């Protein structure tokens, strides 16, 4: 198999902005595009291949056909025909709702065996006053949580971060969070679309009605542990792999390149997702298959591939990579 590109799935949302289309070099008449699902195995939102002999096939069809050769033997034994990660770009013109996601155990019990949702954010771009919320600033009980939702003070106990390009936040299932206005983010997460909306600032949906809240469902899903900081620190070194997050659901790294870099995939037993967040260039796999790559594109390297070389253009290239170990 060869490196695969996919057609983006664009989502119009009440809080969406105007950055996604020019960032991805696509033309669309849609407004308020809040999300571009770059690679998705979510039922009803399955990504479709855009290049080569598999063009027109869904990622689910390819996983069913090629199994471990595409996603890795261990991954296939765990997730079957469902691709294990969901990759998005998110453009927040307004604050998103305050929300939380269940863990695997709770999601399976409540949602017919579904997976939970652990995720991470990489801030690609940010307006001057861009911000986001992640985690609690003080200890609260489930009862106080419910009171604060009802009396509109839940934001008083959430850590509000001013953000800049390159900031990283890891969001294990159970952590309260909200992407704030002015933030343009690459999100990598488990394949799950289960969200419990806690608070929505009194906003109306695209249908003109208040959006549903899931106060009681969220109550049992929240991790009430307080941590000193929720922002991820990492080293950023040119022309080599910089690991951002390494957890049981995904390992994500940043490459900021001015010269070619090769990654050995021989012992990985996993696909590799490559997300170009800046610049342009190309990638070539160990079989000599080469594809161009520019800002806003996402490429899937099959698990049977033994290596990949990234070659930036003269102006450089930045990519995120992610796999499941």
Phi, psi and omega in degrees: 000166185236169178299134187249134171252158185226155175284131180291146174256110186267135183243120174275123185225153187300331183261005187291159183245210186233011188272332190298313185301307178293327179298321183266000181058047176239154178252129180209149175270357181290146175244163180055045177285105182273329184220144167241111177279109187280321181209114189219134170251013179294130182303130183088348178223050184272130182295146181247133181296139183251350185228155171071195187291342180266005181306132181097344177274150177274160177299325179295319177297319180292319178297318178300321184282319188252347172049235184297335178296333180266313187247354182103143184295316180296318179297318182294324179294334181271319190242356178061224186283354180273125177298133193284345182238153172240124184246129183224155158253137183234127181242108184257106173279328174239168174296135171286166176298153170283131189211173176209156179239145179285159173278178184302315184298313182290319179297318180297319182289323186268334192231049171054047175081011180294161174278156173283193185219094167262138186214175174215157177238137168242121181282111181278316180212157182207135173289172185305317184255022182298144181207170172206164179244139178206118173083165181271146177266344180208161181288133173225155176268163174305325180291319178292323176306311183296321178297318182292326174296315184290328180257015171066032179243015182298328180292341180292342182245019178249141180284119182253118184252132165282134188239159179220160179306136181098348178291145183230137177227127175263132186233084176296152177310137180101347181272123176294140182200166174199130172282130184266165181302144179086000182263132174242118196229142165265126182244132176238128188208167169300155177284093181200142177240031181267115180230132173257112181278119184269315186206138186231021174060024179071018185283152174261147178283181179298339178273003178083006181246153176301140180280149184295138172256154182236052188304312185287319178299319181292329185306316181275346183271339186289137167270112186273007178293140178255130179244155182293331181206145182244002178268139183272128175265144179204156175278143178236104182242133181297145169059033172203168183286129175243106182288128180261310181221133177226101180226178184291344182264332178192154171239120185239136181229161176246135170240121176247105196241140169241352177217164183300144179226135179248136176246125177280124182248010188306315186257017188282319186052047177201154166298167171228121174269133179241121183242115180275118184254349178197146176074201179202169180170221180207167170225147181228131180273177185293345177266003178089005177284126185237138174228148174286160182212128177223166181313130179095354179263149177234135182232141177253122175264120181297154183296332181288349178289140184262354179178164179213142177243126176264129178237108181283155170289176183301330181276358177093170181204141174239132177227150165259141173238149179212141176214172178242120184271000000 
